[in-house]
Amino acid sequence: MSTVVEIKEAIAQLSPQEYCELMADLQPSVDDQWDLQMKADASSGKLDFVDRHVEASCRNGTQVPLEGILEEN
């Protein structure tokens, strides 16, 4: 592949997963303070209540906006 046109054509042939992998390699994300805090909170279990609420909502066939879940806790 030596031209931009050939590269674009090859990208168009990728599966959705391959495309996502390529985009992640080309545009790696850098965690900012917010991302780091969210990861720390999730790892510590601080956000487990959100998972429990979502699982219960799925079982019951109900939906509550995230704001409603956060207001309850």
C-alpha positions as CSV (number, residue, x, y, z in Angstrom):
1,M,0.0,0.0,0.0
2,S,1.6,3.1,-1.1
3,T,-1.1,5.7,-1.6
4,V,-3.7,7.3,0.6
5,V,-6.4,5.9,-1.7
6,E,-5.2,2.4,-1.2
7,I,-5.0,2.8,2.5
8,K,-8.6,4.2,2.7
9,E,-9.8,1.3,0.5
10,A,-8.1,-1.2,2.8
11,I,-9.6,0.5,5.9
12,A,-13.1,0.3,4.3
13,Q,-12.6,-3.5,4.1
14,L,-11.9,-4.0,7.8
15,S,-14.4,-5.6,10.2
16,P,-15.9,-3.4,12.8
17,Q,-13.6,-4.9,15.5
18,E,-10.5,-4.4,13.3
19,Y,-11.5,-0.8,12.6
20,C,-11.9,-0.1,16.3
21,E,-8.5,-1.7,17.0
22,L,-6.9,0.5,14.3
23,M,-8.5,3.6,15.6
24,A,-7.4,2.9,19.1
25,D,-3.8,2.4,17.8
26,L,-4.0,5.6,15.8
27,Q,-5.6,7.7,18.5
28,P,-4.6,6.3,21.8
29,S,-6.5,7.9,24.7
30,V,-4.7,9.3,27.6
31,D,-6.5,9.1,31.0
32,D,-7.0,12.4,32.5
33,Q,-7.7,13.0,36.3
34,W,-11.4,12.3,35.8
35,D,-10.7,8.9,34.1
36,L,-8.2,8.0,36.8
37,Q,-10.7,8.8,39.5
38,M,-13.5,6.8,37.9
39,K,-11.2,3.8,37.5
40,A,-10.1,4.0,41.1
41,D,-13.7,4.4,42.3
42,A,-14.8,1.4,40.2
43,S,-12.0,-0.8,41.4
44,S,-12.7,0.1,45.0
45,G,-16.3,-0.9,44.7
46,K,-17.6,2.6,45.2
47,L,-19.7,2.4,42.1
48,D,-21.1,-1.1,42.7
49,F,-24.5,0.3,43.6
50,V,-24.8,1.4,40.0
51,D,-24.2,-2.1,38.7
52,R,-26.7,-3.5,41.2
53,H,-29.3,-1.0,40.1
54,V,-28.8,-1.7,36.4
55,E,-29.0,-5.4,36.9
56,A,-32.2,-5.1,38.9
57,S,-33.6,-2.8,36.2
58,C,-32.8,-5.3,33.5
59,R,-34.5,-8.1,35.4
60,N,-37.6,-5.9,36.1
61,G,-37.7,-4.4,32.6
62,T,-37.5,-0.9,34.0
63,Q,-35.2,2.0,33.2
64,V,-34.1,4.9,35.3
65,P,-31.9,7.7,34.1
66,L,-28.4,7.7,35.7
67,E,-29.2,11.0,37.4
68,G,-32.1,9.2,39.2
69,I,-29.8,6.4,40.3
70,L,-27.2,8.8,41.7
71,E,-29.8,10.9,43.5
72,E,-31.0,7.7,45.3
73,N,-27.5,7.1,46.8
